[in-house]
Amino acid sequence: LIPRLSFDRDADSVDGAPTFELRWAREGRFTHDGLAALLAETVEERLLPLLRRSPLCDQGSELVLCEALVRYYEDGRRRVHPAHFDADALVTAVFEVSPPDGFEGGFYVQPGAH
């Protein structure tokens, strides 16, 4: 799927580097059928219920997906995205979409701006 996707390369608002990103949900609606088929179930059945039960949300609140994007990282292109604060979001969630042996890392929480 990745080789067939067309990633944006506009300047990133955080560091000015090419974004290599593709938005697959906008204003709460899925905009890319292929990525939605791969990722929507994880977002809707795992991530959102977990966040709705967290202290971030009032009991019974209906936290919803507003935007979702995929970023492409590759040697010789974009390799990092500096820590930053998404001012227009209550929660920003990032999860790795890589083969299990292609990633080392863990859980990261940034409780506020920078």
GROMACS elastic network, one bead per residue, 0.5 to 0.9 nm:
[ bonds ]
;  ai    aj funct       b0    kb
    1     4     6  0.54560   500
    1     5     6  0.65633   500
    1    34     6  0.79872   500
    1    35     6  0.86436   500
    2     5     6  0.52892   500
    2     6     6  0.84517   500
    2    72     6  0.84955   500
    3     6     6  0.81234   500
    5    22     6  0.80271   500
    6    20     6  0.87517   500
    6    21     6  0.85069   500
    6    22     6  0.71725   500
    7    19     6  0.80342   500
    7    20     6  0.50819   500
    7    21     6  0.50282   500
    7    22     6  0.50903   500
    7    23     6  0.87273   500
    7    70     6  0.86681   500
    7    71     6  0.80252   500
    7    72     6  0.78129   500
    8    18     6  0.77865   500
    8    19     6  0.63039   500
    8    20     6  0.52448   500
    8    21     6  0.52648   500
    8    22     6  0.60532   500
    8    23     6  0.87846   500
    9    12     6  0.83025   500
    9    17     6  0.83186   500
    9    19     6  0.50061   500
    9    20     6  0.50548   500
    9    21     6  0.71107   500
   10    16     6  0.84136   500
   10    17     6  0.78997   500
   10    18     6  0.52966   500
   10    19     6  0.58284   500
   10    20     6  0.78273   500
   10    21     6  0.88647   500
   11    14     6  0.86715   500
   11    15     6  0.78492   500
   11    17     6  0.53140   500
   11    19     6  0.60477   500
   12    15     6  0.57317   500
   12    17     6  0.54335   500
   12    18     6  0.58881   500
   12    19     6  0.51791   500
   12    20     6  0.89938   500
   13    16     6  0.58192   500
   13    17     6  0.83868   500
   13    19     6  0.88041   500
   14    17     6  0.82028   500
   14    81     6  0.79443   500
   14    82     6  0.72170   500
   14    83     6  0.86436   500
   14    84     6  0.71304   500
   15    18     6  0.87713   500
   15    81     6  0.77745   500
   15    82     6  0.73351   500
   16    19     6  0.81766   500
   17    20     6  0.89760   500
   17    78     6  0.75387   500
   18    21     6  0.85790   500
   18    77     6  0.84306   500
   18    78     6  0.72787   500
   19    22     6  0.87052   500
   19    71     6  0.72066   500
   19    72     6  0.82445   500
   19    78     6  0.76629   500
   20    70     6  0.83216   500
   20    71     6  0.56284   500
   20    72     6  0.54296   500
   20    73     6  0.75427   500
   20    77     6  0.86239   500
   20    78     6  0.73554   500
   21    69     6  0.64375   500
   21    70     6  0.53926   500
   21    72     6  0.62166   500
   22    32     6  0.89992   500
   22    68     6  0.85606   500
   22    69     6  0.53635   500
   22    70     6  0.52591   500
   22    71     6  0.65726   500
   22    72     6  0.85536   500
   23    26     6  0.70944   500
   23    31     6  0.75448   500
   23    32     6  0.78267   500
   23    67     6  0.73527   500
   23    68     6  0.57467   500
   23    70     6  0.63847   500
   23    71     6  0.87861   500
   24    29     6  0.84665   500
   24    30     6  0.58265   500
   24    31     6  0.50176   500
   24    33     6  0.79582   500
   24    34     6  0.87939   500
   24    35     6  0.63769   500
   24    36     6  0.67975   500
   24    67     6  0.75688   500
   24    68     6  0.55896   500
   24    69     6  0.54013   500
   24    70     6  0.73153   500
   25    28     6  0.62193   500
   25    29     6  0.52824   500
   25    31     6  0.50846   500
   25    32     6  0.70931   500
   25    36     6  0.79620   500
   25    65     6  0.80459   500
   25    66     6  0.70854   500
   25    69     6  0.69007   500
   26    29     6  0.53995   500
   26    30     6  0.65341   500
   26    31     6  0.66760   500
   26    65     6  0.85816   500
   26    66     6  0.60074   500
   26    68     6  0.68183   500
   26    69     6  0.89041   500
   27    30     6  0.85190   500
   27    65     6  0.79203   500
   27    67     6  0.60636   500
   28    64     6  0.71256   500
   28    65     6  0.53444   500
   28    67     6  0.62531   500
   28    68     6  0.87309   500
   29    65     6  0.82665   500
   29    66     6  0.76057   500
   29    67     6  0.80625   500
   30    33     6  0.70091   500
   30    35     6  0.86251   500
   30    36     6  0.62409   500
   30    40     6  0.83272   500
   30    67     6  0.86791   500
   30    68     6  0.85112   500
   31    35     6  0.86799   500
   31    36     6  0.77752   500
   32    35     6  0.56495   500
   32    36     6  0.59949   500
   32    37     6  0.85790   500
   33    36     6  0.50361   500
   33    37     6  0.60243   500
   33    38     6  0.87219   500
   34    37     6  0.52237   500
   34    38     6  0.65740   500
   34    39     6  0.88518   500
   35    38     6  0.50695   500
   35    39     6  0.59683   500
   35    40     6  0.77216   500
   35    70     6  0.86280   500
   36    39     6  0.51938   500
   36    41     6  0.80549   500
   37    40     6  0.61262   500
   37    41     6  0.76064   500
   38    41     6  0.74281   500
   38    42     6  0.82340   500
   39    42     6  0.54815   500
   39    43     6  0.64079   500
   39    44     6  0.87535   500
   40    43     6  0.50982   500
   40    44     6  0.59210   500
   40    45     6  0.82178   500
   41    44     6  0.51762   500
   41    45     6  0.55721   500
   41    46     6  0.75347   500
   42    45     6  0.55230   500
   42    46     6  0.52275   500
   42    47     6  0.63972   500
   42    48     6  0.86564   500
   43    46     6  0.57243   500
   43    48     6  0.59572   500
   43    49     6  0.86401   500
   43    65     6  0.80674   500
   44    47     6  0.63003   500
   44    48     6  0.55271   500
   44    49     6  0.72454   500
   44    64     6  0.86829   500
   44    65     6  0.83010   500
   45    48     6  0.66415   500
   45    49     6  0.63877   500
   45    50     6  0.86792   500
   46    49     6  0.57379   500
   46    50     6  0.62001   500
   46    51     6  0.87786   500
   47    50     6  0.52431   500
   47    51     6  0.62404   500
   47    52     6  0.86336   500
   47    93     6  0.83750   500
   48    51     6  0.51237   500
   48    52     6  0.60060   500
   48    53     6  0.86688   500
   48    62     6  0.89223   500
   48    63     6  0.69025   500
   48    64     6  0.70552   500
   48    65     6  0.77691   500
   49    52     6  0.50392   500
   49    53     6  0.63485   500
   49    54     6  0.87646   500
   49    63     6  0.86142   500
   50    53     6  0.53718   500
   50    54     6  0.64374   500
   51    55     6  0.80868   500
   51    56     6  0.70874   500
   51    57     6  0.71867   500
   51    63     6  0.77000   500
   51    91     6  0.84852   500
   52    55     6  0.80995   500
   52    56     6  0.75261   500
   52    57     6  0.56691   500
   52    58     6  0.78153   500
   52    59     6  0.76047   500
   52    60     6  0.75589   500
   52    61     6  0.67410   500
   52    62     6  0.69767   500
   52    63     6  0.61804   500
   53    56     6  0.80899   500
   53    57     6  0.70049   500
   53    58     6  0.84318   500
   53    59     6  0.72573   500
   53    60     6  0.83932   500
   54    57     6  0.60782   500
   54    58     6  0.84479   500
   54    59     6  0.87494   500
   55    58     6  0.71354   500
   55    59     6  0.84636   500
   56    90     6  0.80851   500
   56    91     6  0.81780   500
   57    60     6  0.80215   500
   57    61     6  0.62515   500
   57    62     6  0.83912   500
   57    63     6  0.74260   500
   58    61     6  0.54148   500
   58    62     6  0.88342   500
   65    68     6  0.74682   500
   66    89     6  0.85295   500
   70    97     6  0.89204   500
   72    77     6  0.88973   500
   72    78     6  0.74490   500
   72    79     6  0.85926   500
   73    77     6  0.68290   500
   73    78     6  0.51920   500
   73    79     6  0.51608   500
   73    80     6  0.74099   500
   74    77     6  0.54076   500
   74    78     6  0.59641   500
   74    79     6  0.59384   500
   75    78     6  0.70673   500
   75    79     6  0.64357   500
   76    79     6  0.77963   500
   78    81     6  0.79133   500
   81    84     6  0.85476   500
   83   110     6  0.85653   500
   83   114     6  0.69610   500
   84   110     6  0.88832   500
   84   113     6  0.67789   500
   84   114     6  0.58439   500
   85    88     6  0.88534   500
   85    89     6  0.87596   500
   85    92     6  0.85278   500
   85   110     6  0.84481   500
   85   112     6  0.71329   500
   85   114     6  0.64283   500
   86    89     6  0.57184   500
   86    90     6  0.82847   500
   86    91     6  0.81971   500
   86    92     6  0.69901   500
   86   113     6  0.82307   500
   87    90     6  0.79898   500
   87   113     6  0.83700   500
   89    92     6  0.63963   500
   96    99     6  0.89061   500
   96   103     6  0.79657   500
   97   100     6  0.88153   500
   98   101     6  0.80583   500
   98   102     6  0.61460   500
   98   103     6  0.69846   500
   99   102     6  0.52696   500
   99   103     6  0.73550   500
  100   103     6  0.61881   500
  100   104     6  0.86048   500
  101   104     6  0.78775   500
  105   108     6  0.87838   500
  110   113     6  0.75616   500
  110   114     6  0.76714   500
  111   114     6  0.87292   500
